[in-house]
Amino acid sequence: MEIALTEEERQLAEAARSFVRKEIAPIAERMDREDYFPRDVFRRLGEHGFLGITIPTEWEGLGLSYRAQAIILEEIARASPALALSVGAHSNLFANNLACNGSDRLREEFLPPAVRGEAIGALALTEPNAGSDAVSIRTRAIRDGDAYVLDGTKQFITNGPVADLLLVYAKTAPDRGSRGISAFLVRREMEGFSVAKSLDKMGMRGSPTGELAFQGVRVPAEYRIGEENDGARIMMSGLNVERAVLAAIPVGIIAECLDRSLDYARLREQFGQKIGRFELIQEKIANMYTDLEASRLLLYRALDAVASDDRSRRAAAAALTFASEASTRCALEAIQVYGGYGYMRDLPLERLARDAKLLEIGAGTSEIRRLIIAQELLGPEFED
Ligand SMILES: Cc1cc2nc3c(=O)[nH]c(=O)nc-3n(C[C@H](O)[C@H](O)[C@H](O)COP(=O)(O)OP(=O)(O)OC[C@H]3O[C@@H](n4cnc5c(N)ncnc54)[C@H](O)[C@@H]3O)c2cc1C
């Protein structure tokens, strides 16, 4: 089964490919080496409409589907998974969540600058002691007159060091477990907010990741996103969309690894023949192709599921589990096809392998995704 793109999707993919070739491919290596975030390119992504794919047109977005969002991320990821991760955190985790759950006042004020790339968004859920067990976050939001006062620390936040706008989860009723969490919009310039640390990573370098501190940050009550204590519902539905859309990044990595392996297998000669003639190299290419097809089919199946408001979470969890592990596998195999040259930093393959590994960890680890799949299949009495 081929994934049939609509004419609009085909044109979007072509526009993204051309942008990536001109603006992103030339800086991808520098982003990695210098851990450099290209704010100017981010802005131009906004100017081209790539940051507001799923945002309704009334807030300056393109009003397109999650499929369209995935198409953009796949194209960016082929050159720079790190930039794709930052775009995903901005467009999907922050802006799409705000569009789905925010009040009209918040959407009117904050979505247009986010869509234009003038303001960078992030989502802050994880804490030093609350990763997989997200419901045990300790950041508090205590109501005080017409505001909430936020105190706590967030860990591993994509775009955190550069973000202007943050969607932050905090406990409004700590004794009520998952029913005591609320979501808030926090602006960088609010007093008491600071970037405690910019984190140095194995991969996804150039996508800034930070530890963030909230010390008595007064957030106006109207900056609450959704109802008080309804944060877990927003978080879970957002995570489902996030997993589905994010699976486009490993698909991009696999596609790049396959194309580069094909090029080299056709070119490189050993023992008087092209290495593509060796069956052990052919096996690697066949496996990469199979991983690519399987990952892409699972991706589009998951995108259909989230678009049809299917409440089940296993399609998105399965897509990201399979595609992320396949992308690590394919990047390592592509290095093997290139032999010693593949191990050199002149080629992007070792960077793609380092970047791919993150996709087995972020948006819920592979282990947590497997728990979601199994528990949903087993039935409600097996769910946490
Ligand atoms: C580069 C990067 C970017 C990120 N971006 C963001 C972001 O933008 N916003 C945000 O909020 N968070 C972000 N995260 C955080 C990410 O979602 C967490 O790292 C992830 O959920 C895992 O949490 P943890 O790191 O605390 O690991 P832990 O939860 O401590 O897990 C440690 C190990 O135990 C396993 N484990 C945990 N519980 C179980 C269980 N019940 N059964 C079996 N195994 C289990 C895990 O799978 C893992 O192998 C990011 C992380 C990274 C590394």
The ligand as a MOL file (V3000), in Angstrom:
LIG
                    3D

  0  0  0     0  0            999 V3000
M  V30 BEGIN CTAB
M  V30 COUNTS 53 58 0 0 0
M  V30 BEGIN ATOM
M  V30 1 C 16.3360 15.8490 24.5640 0
M  V30 2 C 15.0920 15.7450 25.3900 0
M  V30 3 C 14.0220 16.5840 25.1160 0
M  V30 4 C 12.8750 16.5270 25.9120 0
M  V30 5 N 11.8660 17.4510 25.7060 0
M  V30 6 C 10.8590 17.5440 26.6120 0
M  V30 7 C 9.9100 18.6090 26.5340 0
M  V30 8 O 9.9280 19.4240 25.6080 0
M  V30 9 N 8.9710 18.7110 27.5000 0
M  V30 10 C 8.9020 17.8220 28.5470 0
M  V30 11 O 8.0220 17.9920 29.4100 0
M  V30 12 N 9.7570 16.7800 28.6370 0
M  V30 13 C 10.7520 16.6310 27.7030 0
M  V30 14 N 11.6660 15.5920 27.8010 0
M  V30 15 C 11.5490 14.6440 28.8940 0
M  V30 16 C 11.1540 13.2400 28.4510 0
M  V30 17 O 9.7940 13.1860 28.1350 0
M  V30 18 C 11.5510 12.2970 29.6090 0
M  V30 19 O 12.9680 12.2300 29.6170 0
M  V30 20 C 10.9460 10.9250 29.4870 0
M  V30 21 O 9.5600 10.9750 29.6710 0
M  V30 22 C 11.5560 9.9480 30.4960 0
M  V30 23 O 11.6110 10.4650 31.7820 0
M  V30 24 P 12.9850 10.3640 32.6210 0
M  V30 25 O 14.0420 10.8930 31.7270 0
M  V30 26 O 12.7810 11.0280 33.9170 0
M  V30 27 O 13.2270 8.8260 32.7970 0
M  V30 28 P 12.5800 7.8700 33.9370 0
M  V30 29 O 11.1150 8.0380 33.9530 0
M  V30 30 O 13.3240 8.0680 35.2090 0
M  V30 31 O 12.9300 6.4280 33.3440 0
M  V30 32 C 14.1860 5.7810 33.5230 0
M  V30 33 C 14.0600 4.3830 32.9040 0
M  V30 34 O 13.0630 3.6150 33.6010 0
M  V30 35 C 12.0690 3.1710 32.6800 0
M  V30 36 N 10.7650 3.1400 33.3440 0
M  V30 37 C 10.1490 4.1370 34.0350 0
M  V30 38 N 8.9530 3.7320 34.4670 0
M  V30 39 C 8.7900 2.4580 34.0470 0
M  V30 40 C 7.7560 1.4790 34.1690 0
M  V30 41 N 6.6240 1.7610 34.8240 0
M  V30 42 N 7.9540 0.2730 33.6010 0
M  V30 43 C 9.0920 -0.0270 32.9330 0
M  V30 44 N 10.1000 0.8470 32.7820 0
M  V30 45 C 9.9490 2.0840 33.3350 0
M  V30 46 C 12.1120 4.1660 31.5210 0
M  V30 47 O 11.5530 3.6240 30.3430 0
M  V30 48 C 13.6100 4.4220 31.4260 0
M  V30 49 O 14.2060 3.3880 30.7110 0
M  V30 50 C 12.7830 15.5850 26.9680 0
M  V30 51 C 13.8450 14.6960 27.1920 0
M  V30 52 C 14.9890 14.7630 26.4360 0
M  V30 53 C 16.1180 13.8160 26.7370 0
M  V30 END ATOM
M  V30 BEGIN BOND
M  V30 1 1 1 2
M  V30 2 1 2 3
M  V30 3 2 2 52
M  V30 4 2 3 4
M  V30 5 1 4 5
M  V30 6 1 4 50
M  V30 7 2 5 6
M  V30 8 1 6 7
M  V30 9 1 6 13
M  V30 10 2 7 8
M  V30 11 1 7 9
M  V30 12 1 9 10
M  V30 13 2 10 11
M  V30 14 1 10 12
M  V30 15 2 12 13
M  V30 16 1 13 14
M  V30 17 1 14 15
M  V30 18 1 14 50
M  V30 19 1 15 16
M  V30 20 1 16 17
M  V30 21 1 16 18
M  V30 22 1 18 19
M  V30 23 1 18 20
M  V30 24 1 20 21
M  V30 25 1 20 22
M  V30 26 1 22 23
M  V30 27 1 23 24
M  V30 28 2 24 25
M  V30 29 1 24 26
M  V30 30 1 24 27
M  V30 31 1 27 28
M  V30 32 2 28 29
M  V30 33 1 28 30
M  V30 34 1 28 31
M  V30 35 1 31 32
M  V30 36 1 32 33
M  V30 37 1 33 34
M  V30 38 1 33 48
M  V30 39 1 34 35
M  V30 40 1 35 36
M  V30 41 1 35 46
M  V30 42 1 36 37
M  V30 43 1 36 45
M  V30 44 2 37 38
M  V30 45 1 38 39
M  V30 46 1 39 40
M  V30 47 2 39 45
M  V30 48 1 40 41
M  V30 49 2 40 42
M  V30 50 1 42 43
M  V30 51 2 43 44
M  V30 52 1 44 45
M  V30 53 1 46 47
M  V30 54 1 46 48
M  V30 55 1 48 49
M  V30 56 2 50 51
M  V30 57 1 51 52
M  V30 58 1 52 53
M  V30 END BOND
M  V30 END CTAB
M  END
